[in-house]
Amino acid sequence: MRRLFPVTDQTPPVPAGPAAGSAVAAGPTGPVAAGSPVEEREWSLDELAEAYAHPSAAAGGTAWLRANMVSSLDGAAQHDGRSQPISSAADMRIFGTLRGLADVVVVGAETVRLEGYRPARARDAFAARRAAAGQGPAPAVAVVSASLDLDFTLPLFTAPLVPTLLLTGAAAPADRMARAREAGVEVVVAGDGAGAEPARIVAELAARGLTRQLTEGGPRLLGQFVAAGVLDELCLTVSPTLTAGDAQRIAGGPSLAVPARFALASLLEEEGFLFTRYRRRG
């Protein structure tokens, strides 16, 4: 067992002011040696982008599905229905970085409603990187829904920089499917039943050139990706908070017969928040 960093080397609380980045625990330069001082500075977005770069296979046209979630110490994925209360400024910087690297953000309809999703925006900090990778100015948002019970007058559907996609099944309500198309939403059929199927979601997006895939949940959608065995990477922020209550975990749904094993790829820390990255073994 390796000690990645001694607890005495955690970064101190940052005074109120500009949003802070992530200090190194294990990152581009490798693990910090036990007893060595932690570098107390804000990482640039370029440094974060390098740390979270997709594997070369994703750039070469192979789908890579990454999830980004936050969890409290007692396993809650949200508090009062939203993830913001257990997040932090550094967590949001990583959130923005992962979006800045993605071709598409895949999200469940319930999360769209609860979190008040808006279109992804172009960010100057990632413009050159995206252009060099042959990406558009911002990731598309792909909403997964079986019922299609969504408000298609929201900016997510009416004013996106990149057209929003709606992933559903062939047996979804025909009237709502027609309403979505009338609103200018591109409907992608990715299942034979009422809902989209996880493996079909990955394949249909990849067929459109959207190989760098990022899902932000919610827990039910992430659970479906896990159960289908199509999740390649999990970026999990462990928040130093306890919430109790009955909040969902980061992944819901039926349990796997054999737990899926992932390998630690990197670990960052700031103010007691741990920013972990795990990749599927094999």
C-alpha positions in Angstrom: 0.0 0.0 0.0 1.3 3.5 -0.9 0.7 6.6 1.1 -0.1 9.1 -1.6 0.3 12.1 0.7 0.4 12.5 4.5 -2.6 14.1 6.1 -0.5 16.9 7.4 0.1 18.0 3.9 -3.5 18.8 3.0 -3.9 22.2 1.5 -5.2 24.8 4.0 -8.6 26.5 3.6 -8.4 29.2 0.9 -9.7 32.7 2.0 -12.9 33.9 0.2 -12.0 35.2 -3.2 -11.4 33.9 -6.7 -12.2 30.2 -7.2 -9.3 28.0 -6.4 -8.0 25.1 -8.5 -6.7 21.7 -7.3 -3.4 21.1 -5.5 -1.3 18.1 -6.4 -1.7 14.8 -4.5 -1.0 12.6 -7.6 -1.1 14.3 -10.9 0.9 15.0 -14.1 4.2 14.9 -12.2 3.4 11.8 -10.2 2.6 11.2 -6.5 3.9 13.7 -3.9 6.5 12.0 -1.7 5.5 11.5 1.9 6.7 14.5 4.0 7.3 16.8 1.0 5.4 20.1 0.9 2.3 20.3 -1.2 2.3 22.9 -3.9 -0.2 25.5 -2.8 -1.3 27.2 -6.0 -4.2 27.3 -8.4 -3.8 25.0 -11.3 -4.4 26.6 -14.6 -7.1 25.2 -16.8 -4.4 24.1 -19.3 -2.8 22.0 -16.5 -6.2 20.5 -15.6 -6.9 19.8 -19.2 -3.6 17.9 -19.5 -4.3 16.0 -16.3 -7.8 14.9 -17.6 -6.9 14.4 -21.2 -8.8 11.5 -22.9 -6.8 8.5 -24.0 -5.6 8.5 -27.6 -8.2 6.0 -28.6 -11.0 8.5 -28.0 -9.2 11.0 -30.3 -8.9 8.2 -32.8 -12.6 7.6 -33.1 -13.2 5.0 -30.4 -16.0 5.9 -27.9 -14.8 6.7 -24.4 -17.6 7.2 -21.8 -16.5 9.2 -18.7 -18.7 10.0 -15.8 -18.3 12.9 -13.4 -20.0 12.8 -10.1 -19.6 14.1 -6.5 -20.4 12.2 -3.3 -20.4 13.0 0.4 -18.4 10.9 2.8 -21.6 9.0 3.7 -22.4 8.3 0.0 -24.9 11.0 -0.8 -24.8 12.2 -4.4 -26.9 15.2 -3.6 -28.4 17.3 -0.8 -32.0 18.6 -1.0 -32.1 17.2 -4.6 -29.1 19.1 -5.9 -25.3 18.4 -6.1 -24.2 22.0 -5.5 -24.4 21.9 -1.6 -21.7 19.1 -1.5 -19.5 20.6 -4.2 -16.7 23.3 -4.1 -15.0 25.9 -6.3 -12.3 23.4 -7.3 -14.9 20.8 -8.1 -16.6 23.2 -10.4 -13.3 24.0 -12.1 -12.8 20.3 -12.8 -16.5 20.1 -13.9 -15.8 22.9 -16.4 -12.6 21.3 -17.6 -14.3 17.9 -18.3 -17.0 19.7 -20.3 -14.3 21.7 -22.1 -12.7 18.4 -23.2 -15.9 16.5 -24.2 -17.7 16.1 -27.5 -21.0 15.5 -25.8 -22.5 15.7 -22.3 -25.0 12.9 -21.7 -27.6 13.5 -18.9 -30.8 12.1 -17.7 -34.1 14.0 -18.0 -34.7 14.1 -14.3 -31.3 15.7 -13.7 -32.1 18.3 -16.4 -35.2 19.2 -14.5 -33.7 19.2 -11.0 -30.4 21.0 -11.9 -31.9 23.5 -14.3 -29.6 22.5 -17.2 -28.7 25.1 -19.8 -26.8 24.8 -23.1 -23.0 24.2 -22.8 -21.2 27.4 -23.6 -18.0 28.0 -25.5 -15.0 29.0 -23.3 -12.0 30.9 -24.6 -9.7 28.8 -22.3 -10.5 25.7 -24.3 -11.0 27.2 -27.8 -7.5 26.4 -29.2 -7.5 22.9 -27.7 -10.9 22.1 -29.1 -10.0 23.5 -32.6 -6.8 21.4 -32.7 -8.8 18.3 -31.8 -11.4 19.0 -34.5 -14.1 19.7 -32.0 -16.9 22.3 -32.2 -16.9 25.4 -29.9 -18.8 23.6 -27.1 -20.0 20.1 -26.4 -23.5 19.0 -27.4 -25.9 18.1 -24.6 -27.7 14.8 -25.1 -30.7 14.3 -22.9 -31.8 10.7 -22.2 -35.6 10.3 -21.7 -38.2 7.6 -22.1 -41.3 9.7 -21.3 -40.0 12.8 -23.2 -41.7 14.8 -20.4 -39.6 17.9 -21.0 -40.2 21.6 -21.6 -39.0 22.1 -25.1 -39.3 25.9 -24.8 -36.3 26.0 -22.4 -33.0 27.5 -23.6 -31.4 24.1 -23.6 -33.6 23.2 -26.6 -34.3 26.6 -28.2 -30.9 28.4 -27.9 -28.0 26.0 -27.8 -24.7 26.8 -29.4 -24.6 23.2 -30.5 -28.0 21.5 -31.2 -29.2 19.5 -28.2 -29.9 15.8 -28.8 -32.7 13.8 -27.3 -32.0 10.1 -26.8 -35.0 7.8 -26.5 -36.5 4.5 -27.6 -38.6 3.6 -30.7 -41.7 3.1 -28.5 -41.5 6.5 -26.8 -44.7 8.6 -26.9 -45.1 9.5 -30.6 -46.8 12.9 -29.9 -44.0 14.0 -27.6 -41.4 12.8 -30.1 -43.1 14.9 -32.8 -43.3 17.9 -30.5 -39.5 17.7 -29.8 -38.8 17.6 -33.5 -41.1 20.5 -34.2 -39.1 22.4 -31.6 -35.9 21.7 -33.6 -34.5 19.1 -31.3 -32.7 16.2 -33.0 -34.3 13.0 -31.7 -32.0 9.9 -31.7 -33.6 6.5 -31.4 -31.3 4.4 -29.4 -33.5 1.5 -28.2 -36.3 -0.7 -29.4 -38.5 -0.2 -26.3 -39.7 3.0 -24.7 -36.3 4.1 -23.5 -32.7 4.4 -24.8 -30.4 1.4 -24.2 -26.9 2.3 -22.6 -24.8 0.5 -25.2 -26.9 2.0 -28.1 -26.5 5.4 -26.6 -22.7 5.1 -26.7 -22.8 3.7 -30.3 -25.3 6.2 -31.7 -23.3 9.2 -30.3 -20.0 7.7 -31.6 -21.6 7.2 -35.0 -22.1 11.0 -35.1 -18.4 11.6 -34.3 -19.1 12.2 -30.6 -16.6 9.9 -29.1 -15.4 11.8 -26.1 -18.5 11.2 -24.0 -19.2 12.7 -20.6 -22.1 11.7 -18.4 -23.1 13.8 -15.4 -25.8 11.5 -14.2 -28.2 11.3 -12.6 -27.7 8.2 -10.5 -30.2 6.1 -12.4 -28.6 6.8 -15.7 -25.1 6.2 -14.4 -26.4 2.9 -12.9 -27.6 1.9 -16.3 -24.2 2.6 -17.9 -22.5 0.6 -15.1 -24.9 -2.3 -15.4 -24.3 -2.4 -19.2 -20.6 -2.5 -18.7 -20.0 0.5 -21.0 -18.5 3.0 -18.5 -14.8 3.5 -19.2 -13.9 6.1 -16.5 -15.3 7.6 -13.3 -14.2 11.0 -12.1 -15.5 11.1 -8.6 -15.1 14.0 -6.2 -15.2 12.9 -2.6 -16.6 15.8 -0.6 -15.6 16.1 3.1 -19.2 16.4 4.1 -21.7 14.3 5.9 -25.4 14.6 5.0 -27.2 11.6 6.6 -30.8 11.5 5.2 -31.8 9.2 2.4 -30.2 10.8 -0.7 -29.3 8.6 -3.6 -25.9 7.2 -4.2 -24.0 8.2 -7.4 -25.3 5.1 -9.2 -28.7 3.5 -8.7 -30.7 0.6 -10.0 -30.2 -3.2 -9.8 -26.8 -4.4 -8.4 -24.3 -6.2 -10.5 -23.8 -10.0 -10.0 -20.1 -9.3 -9.8 -18.9 -5.8 -8.8 -17.0 -4.0 -11.6 -13.4 -3.3 -10.7 -11.8 0.0 -11.7 -8.1 1.1 -11.3 -7.0 4.4 -9.8 -5.6 6.7 -12.5 -5.0 9.9 -10.6 -5.8 11.7 -7.3 -5.9 15.4 -6.5 -6.7 17.1 -3.3 -7.8 20.6 -2.1 -9.2 21.7 1.2 -10.1 18.1 2.1 -11.9 17.4 -1.2 -10.4 14.4 -3.1 -10.7 14.4 -6.9 -10.3 10.8 -7.9 -10.2 9.3 -11.4 -10.7 5.6 -12.0 -10.5 3.7 -15.2 -12.1 0.3 -16.0 -9.6 -2.5 -15.8 -8.7 -4.3 -19.0 
